[in-house]
Structures are given as structure tokens and as C-alpha cells.
């Protein structure tokens, strides 16, 4: 039997492009180990984003790619994943219990930003990650209703226990006030509340905290950029020109404060008829992809407008949680993997918390 070399195996692996990062397995550093003995190839792959739902498919794809290499008698592939902590803006460092904070933003309201944030968090969780969601919209909190959670959170007087729903840890000002009580607060009070919700909540070992920002580029966004260690931002838009105009402002804001923009997601890309299933681009088409091309960022997904999505969020039963095998949920799963994949390409945070050294005369 012809001998197979490690170089031949890695050359074939270099032809396999990870659709969620756009990078091949070798360049992406995903090949953790290669063992070859008597024609039997044993591969150990490590993906840098959650992929529980698709790792068997990736393993099969690798096996098929290597099966016809001369000298290969068998191929065994194991695929694991790990979410690393990534570099944040300025001199900030990640919080000890949160590896990565992902901000979900839009330039204007009405583009489905909160529904996108909720289903992004659920999709990351379904793929195996430990995920939380922080409702940063102090004036109009909607996360409790969308996730079917209510009631005052428990506290020991110093730390607040996050509420839990559909496998997520969550916190919102909506848990601390009556649903119909208006928040008549000035900017400093709002930004102080955001910081308290983030830093005084007892988040439990999260891979990702998704922050649902209010629309616009105001006080809360500025506080987030200056004081919250954000690993990356996702810009939500719809295809229509007026939404894209404001989405560009949100993107430029994050770039000015040195928060990496992971990409843009086009929500309400097509309308799915609940009666016949026909899809139609009622808000136009191509806007999200044009914006992605203009600013050289990934188009993370094109999400549909469907009655089932709206009904699920109104009743606290999001589509990814209650109908995970549906085509609608698949769209959110693909979007979440591309988002986490884009983040995995960012520089890792390698800051070490060194102990303080004190010198004393004895």
C-alpha cells in the first residue's frame, strides 16, 4: 500500500472551506492533531465557535474528502469546539464570567432588532454555548415578554440572580418594574441602570452575552462603547433604503469607538405567506448585501418576515426554541454560526490578571 503523508492530508484539508468563517480548516487553525498509521488517518479538529448541531456533518464532509486520497484505508474524525475570549475595545478587559459580549444594534427602530437578538441568543445556545441576553433598552424593555419570563429576580442584596428561560440567562429592567410603567429617566440614570444590570447580575460562566441595544446612537450606545468590554457588534437592517441609511450610522459609530463590527444581518428580507408559503421581497432586495460590500463586512444572514415568528415572540415562545427544526429556525441557526464564526476570526484576548505584588519591610 502506498504511504500517505501528513502533508497530503493537510493539503486536502486546506481545500475544505468552513462556510461559517470563509476560511479553510488549515488556515483557520482548526486541525488540532493528525495521526497516520498503516493508511488509517485519525483527525482531531477544534472549531472556535459553537457547532453542536453541525459537527457530525462537518466530520462526514472531511471523511469524504480524504476517502479517495491514495494510500488512505480509513478516516476517523472527531470535531470539538471552544469559544475563546476575544479582544475588546481600548484598555477594557472581558468580565470574569463572560467570555464575549456581542452587541446587537440598529440605526432605527422597527427593523426587528430585539427579535433578531433573542433568536441569535437561542441559536447559539442550541449549538451548545452558554448564553445570556441583556435587555439594554431601558425605556422599552421587550425581552421578558419575548422569552416568556416574568417576576422579580432573586437577590442577596449585593448581586442579582439572572432569570432563566429557554436555556438562557437573562436580565432586563422589565423584571424590576411593572410592564406598563414608563421609564421617565434622564440619560445619566439610564446609563447607570445599564451598568448595574450588567455588572451586578450574577452571570454564570457565559460563552456569549448578547446585548439588545435600543435603536439609535445615543447615551446607552456611548456608555456601552466606553465602559462595557464588547467583543463585536452586529448591525440589523431591513432591505429598504431608509433603514440602510440609519444602519450605516450605527456601523460608523462602532468603528469610531473601535468596536469590531462582525457583520450586517438583513431582517425581513422576504415575506413568507402563512397560507401558501410563497416568499416575496416586499421591502426590496439586495440592501444588506450592498451595505456589506460597501463596508467590506460579512453579510451574516437574510432573515424572513413570517407570522409564526411574530406570534411566537408575542407569546414568549420564540421560533428557535419551540420549532427548532423548521426552515425559519434554520435561518437563525445559520445566522448565529456566521456571527460566532466571524467573532472567532478576531484577535483573542490574552491579557492575564497578574497578582498584585506588595513589598513590605520586615
WOGI-V827800 format. One record per residue. RES is the residue in three letters. SS is DSSP state (hx for helix, st for strand, lp for the rest). OMEGA is omega as a letter, one per 20 degrees, with the letter a starting at -180 (999 if undefined). D_FIRST is the distance of its C-alpha to the first C-alpha in Angstrom with 1 decimal. Layout:
BEGIN
res=(RES | RES)
ss=(SS | SS)
omega=(OMEGA | OMEGA)
d_first=(D_FIRST | D_FIRST)
END
This chain:
BEGIN
res=(UNK | UNK | UNK | UNK | UNK | UNK | UNK | UNK | UNK | UNK | UNK | UNK | UNK | UNK | UNK | UNK | UNK | UNK | UNK | UNK | UNK | UNK | UNK | UNK | UNK | UNK | UNK | UNK | UNK | UNK | UNK | UNK | UNK | UNK | UNK | UNK | UNK | UNK | UNK | UNK | UNK | UNK | UNK | UNK | UNK | UNK | UNK | UNK | UNK | UNK | UNK | UNK | UNK | UNK | UNK | UNK | UNK | UNK | UNK | UNK | UNK | UNK | UNK | UNK | UNK | UNK | UNK | UNK | UNK | UNK | UNK | UNK | UNK | UNK | UNK | UNK | UNK | UNK | UNK | UNK | UNK | UNK | UNK | UNK | UNK | UNK | UNK | UNK | UNK | UNK | UNK | UNK | UNK | UNK | UNK | UNK | UNK | UNK | UNK | UNK | UNK | UNK | UNK | UNK | UNK | UNK | UNK | UNK | UNK | UNK | UNK | UNK | UNK | UNK | UNK | UNK | UNK | UNK | UNK | UNK | UNK | UNK | UNK | UNK | UNK | UNK | UNK | UNK | UNK | UNK | UNK | UNK | UNK | UNK | UNK | UNK | UNK | UNK | UNK | UNK | UNK | UNK | UNK | UNK | UNK | UNK | UNK | UNK | UNK | UNK | UNK | UNK | UNK | UNK | UNK | UNK | UNK | UNK | UNK | UNK | UNK | UNK | UNK | UNK | UNK | UNK | UNK | UNK | UNK | UNK | UNK | UNK | UNK | UNK | UNK | UNK | UNK | UNK | UNK | UNK | UNK | UNK | UNK | UNK | UNK | UNK | UNK | UNK | UNK | UNK | UNK | UNK | UNK | UNK | UNK | UNK | UNK | UNK | UNK | UNK | UNK | UNK | UNK | UNK | UNK | UNK | UNK | UNK | UNK | UNK | UNK | UNK | UNK | UNK | UNK | UNK | UNK | UNK | UNK | UNK | UNK | UNK | UNK | UNK | UNK | UNK | UNK | UNK | UNK | UNK | UNK | UNK | UNK | UNK | UNK | UNK | UNK | UNK | UNK | UNK | UNK | UNK | UNK | UNK | UNK | UNK | UNK | UNK | UNK | UNK | UNK | UNK | UNK | UNK | UNK | UNK | UNK | UNK | UNK | UNK | UNK | UNK | UNK | UNK | UNK | UNK | UNK | UNK | UNK | UNK | UNK | UNK | UNK | UNK | UNK | UNK | UNK | UNK | UNK | UNK | UNK | UNK | UNK | UNK | UNK | UNK | UNK | UNK | UNK | UNK | UNK | UNK | UNK | UNK | UNK | UNK | UNK | UNK | UNK | UNK | UNK | UNK | UNK | UNK | UNK | UNK | UNK | UNK | UNK | UNK | UNK | UNK | UNK | UNK | UNK | UNK | UNK | UNK | UNK | UNK | UNK | UNK | UNK | UNK | UNK | UNK | UNK | UNK | UNK | UNK | UNK | UNK | UNK | UNK | UNK | UNK | UNK | UNK | UNK | UNK | UNK | UNK | UNK | UNK | UNK | UNK | UNK | UNK | UNK | UNK | UNK | UNK | UNK | UNK | UNK | UNK | UNK | UNK | UNK | UNK | UNK | UNK)
ss=(lp | lp | lp | lp | lp | hx | hx | hx | hx | hx | hx | hx | hx | lp | lp | lp | st | st | lp | lp | lp | lp | st | st | lp | lp | lp | lp | lp | lp | st | st | st | st | st | st | st | lp | lp | st | st | st | st | st | st | st | st | lp | lp | lp | lp | lp | lp | lp | hx | hx | hx | hx | hx | hx | hx | hx | hx | hx | hx | hx | hx | lp | lp | lp | lp | lp | lp | st | st | st | st | st | st | st | st | lp | lp | lp | lp | st | lp | lp | lp | lp | lp | lp | lp | lp | lp | lp | lp | st | st | st | st | st | st | st | st | lp | lp | lp | lp | lp | lp | lp | hx | hx | hx | hx | hx | hx | hx | hx | hx | hx | hx | hx | hx | hx | lp | lp | lp | lp | st | st | st | st | st | lp | lp | lp | lp | lp | lp | lp | hx | hx | hx | hx | hx | lp | lp | lp | lp | lp | lp | lp | st | lp | lp | lp | lp | st | lp | lp | st | st | st | lp | lp | st | st | st | st | st | hx | hx | hx | lp | lp | lp | lp | lp | lp | lp | lp | lp | lp | lp | hx | hx | hx | hx | hx | hx | hx | hx | hx | hx | hx | hx | hx | lp | st | lp | lp | lp | lp | st | st | st | st | st | st | st | lp | lp | lp | lp | lp | lp | hx | hx | hx | hx | hx | hx | hx | hx | hx | lp | lp | lp | lp | st | st | st | st | st | st | lp | lp | lp | hx | hx | hx | hx | hx | hx | hx | hx | hx | hx | hx | hx | hx | hx | hx | hx | lp | lp | lp | lp | st | st | st | st | st | st | lp | lp | lp | lp | st | st | lp | lp | lp | lp | lp | lp | st | st | lp | lp | lp | lp | lp | lp | hx | hx | hx | hx | hx | hx | hx | hx | hx | lp | lp | st | st | st | st | st | lp | lp | st | st | hx | hx | hx | hx | hx | hx | hx | hx | lp | lp | lp | lp | hx | hx | hx | hx | lp | lp | lp | lp | hx | hx | hx | hx | hx | hx | hx | hx | hx | hx | hx | hx | hx | hx | hx | hx | hx | hx | lp | lp | lp | st | lp | lp | lp | lp | lp | lp | lp | lp | lp | lp | lp | lp | lp | lp)
omega=(r | r | r | a | r | a | a | r | a | r | r | r | r | r | a | a | r | a | a | r | a | a | r | a | r | r | r | r | a | a | a | a | r | r | a | r | r | r | r | a | r | a | r | a | r | r | a | r | a | a | a | a | a | a | r | r | r | r | r | r | r | r | a | a | a | a | a | r | a | r | a | r | r | r | r | a | r | a | r | r | r | r | r | r | a | a | r | a | r | a | r | r | a | r | a | a | a | a | a | r | r | r | r | a | r | r | a | r | r | a | r | a | a | r | r | a | a | a | r | r | a | a | r | r | r | r | r | a | r | a | r | r | r | r | a | r | a | a | a | a | a | a | r | r | a | a | r | a | a | r | r | r | r | r | r | a | r | a | r | r | r | r | a | r | r | r | a | r | a | r | a | r | r | r | a | r | r | a | a | r | r | r | a | a | r | a | a | r | a | a | r | r | r | a | r | r | a | a | a | r | a | r | a | r | a | r | a | r | r | r | r | a | r | r | r | a | a | a | a | r | r | r | r | a | a | a | a | a | a | r | a | a | r | r | r | r | r | a | a | a | a | r | r | r | a | r | r | r | r | r | a | r | a | r | r | a | r | r | a | r | a | r | r | r | a | r | a | a | r | r | r | a | a | a | a | r | r | r | r | a | a | r | a | a | r | a | a | a | r | r | r | r | a | a | r | r | a | r | a | a | r | a | a | r | a | a | a | r | a | a | r | a | r | a | r | a | a | a | a | a | a | r | a | a | a | r | r | r | r | r | r | r | r | r | a | r | r | r | r | r | r | r | a | r | a | r | r | r | a | r | r | r | a | r | r | a | r | r | a | r | r | 999)
d_first=(0.0 | 3.8 | 6.4 | 9.1 | 12.6 | 15.8 | 17.5 | 15.3 | 16.1 | 19.7 | 20.0 | 19.4 | 21.8 | 24.3 | 24.5 | 25.7 | 29.5 | 31.5 | 34.3 | 36.7 | 36.5 | 35.3 | 32.8 | 29.0 | 27.3 | 26.5 | 30.0 | 31.6 | 30.2 | 28.8 | 25.4 | 26.4 | 23.2 | 19.4 | 17.2 | 13.4 | 11.8 | 8.4 | 7.8 | 11.5 | 14.0 | 17.6 | 20.3 | 24.0 | 26.3 | 30.1 | 32.4 | 35.8 | 37.9 | 38.4 | 36.0 | 36.1 | 36.6 | 33.6 | 30.9 | 29.2 | 29.1 | 27.7 | 24.9 | 24.1 | 24.3 | 21.8 | 19.3 | 19.7 | 19.3 | 15.9 | 14.6 | 13.7 | 12.1 | 8.9 | 6.1 | 8.9 | 9.1 | 12.8 | 15.6 | 18.7 | 21.7 | 25.1 | 28.0 | 31.2 | 34.2 | 37.1 | 40.2 | 41.2 | 44.8 | 45.4 | 48.0 | 51.5 | 54.4 | 56.6 | 57.1 | 56.5 | 53.8 | 52.2 | 54.1 | 52.9 | 52.2 | 50.9 | 47.7 | 48.4 | 51.4 | 51.0 | 54.2 | 54.7 | 57.4 | 59.3 | 62.1 | 64.2 | 64.7 | 63.9 | 60.3 | 58.8 | 57.8 | 58.4 | 56.6 | 53.6 | 53.8 | 54.0 | 51.1 | 49.0 | 49.7 | 48.9 | 45.6 | 44.4 | 45.5 | 43.7 | 40.4 | 40.9 | 43.1 | 46.4 | 48.9 | 52.7 | 55.0 | 58.2 | 60.9 | 62.4 | 64.9 | 67.9 | 70.4 | 68.4 | 66.0 | 64.0 | 61.0 | 62.8 | 63.7 | 60.3 | 58.5 | 61.3 | 62.2 | 65.8 | 68.0 | 68.7 | 65.8 | 66.2 | 67.2 | 68.2 | 70.5 | 68.1 | 64.8 | 64.2 | 61.6 | 59.7 | 60.1 | 57.0 | 56.1 | 53.0 | 50.9 | 52.4 | 54.7 | 57.6 | 60.8 | 63.6 | 67.3 | 67.6 | 67.3 | 70.2 | 72.7 | 74.0 | 72.0 | 75.1 | 76.3 | 76.2 | 74.9 | 77.8 | 76.4 | 76.5 | 73.4 | 73.5 | 73.7 | 70.8 | 68.5 | 69.6 | 68.7 | 65.2 | 64.6 | 65.9 | 63.8 | 60.7 | 61.4 | 63.4 | 61.1 | 59.0 | 55.6 | 53.0 | 49.7 | 48.9 | 45.8 | 48.0 | 51.7 | 52.6 | 56.1 | 58.0 | 60.4 | 63.6 | 63.8 | 64.9 | 64.9 | 67.7 | 68.4 | 65.6 | 62.9 | 64.4 | 64.5 | 60.8 | 59.9 | 62.0 | 61.7 | 58.7 | 55.2 | 53.4 | 49.7 | 49.8 | 52.0 | 51.4 | 54.0 | 55.0 | 56.7 | 57.5 | 57.0 | 60.7 | 62.1 | 64.5 | 61.8 | 59.5 | 62.4 | 62.8 | 59.1 | 58.9 | 61.7 | 59.8 | 56.7 | 58.7 | 60.4 | 57.1 | 56.0 | 59.4 | 59.0 | 55.4 | 53.8 | 50.4 | 50.5 | 47.3 | 48.1 | 50.4 | 50.4 | 52.4 | 54.2 | 56.0 | 53.7 | 54.4 | 56.7 | 55.3 | 58.0 | 58.4 | 59.6 | 57.1 | 54.3 | 55.0 | 54.1 | 56.4 | 56.6 | 60.2 | 60.3 | 58.6 | 55.0 | 52.9 | 55.0 | 52.4 | 49.8 | 52.3 | 53.3 | 49.7 | 49.2 | 52.6 | 51.9 | 48.1 | 47.3 | 45.0 | 46.3 | 45.3 | 46.3 | 48.8 | 50.5 | 52.6 | 56.3 | 56.6 | 59.4 | 57.0 | 56.1 | 59.8 | 60.9 | 58.3 | 59.4 | 63.0 | 62.5 | 60.1 | 57.1 | 54.7 | 52.3 | 49.1 | 50.5 | 51.9 | 49.7 | 46.3 | 44.4 | 46.8 | 46.0 | 48.7 | 47.1 | 43.7 | 45.4 | 46.5 | 43.1 | 41.5 | 44.4 | 44.1 | 40.3 | 41.0 | 43.9 | 42.0 | 39.1 | 41.6 | 43.1 | 39.7 | 39.4 | 42.8 | 43.2 | 43.0 | 46.2 | 45.7 | 49.3 | 49.9 | 53.0 | 54.1 | 56.8 | 60.3 | 61.4 | 65.1 | 66.9 | 70.0 | 72.5 | 72.7)
END
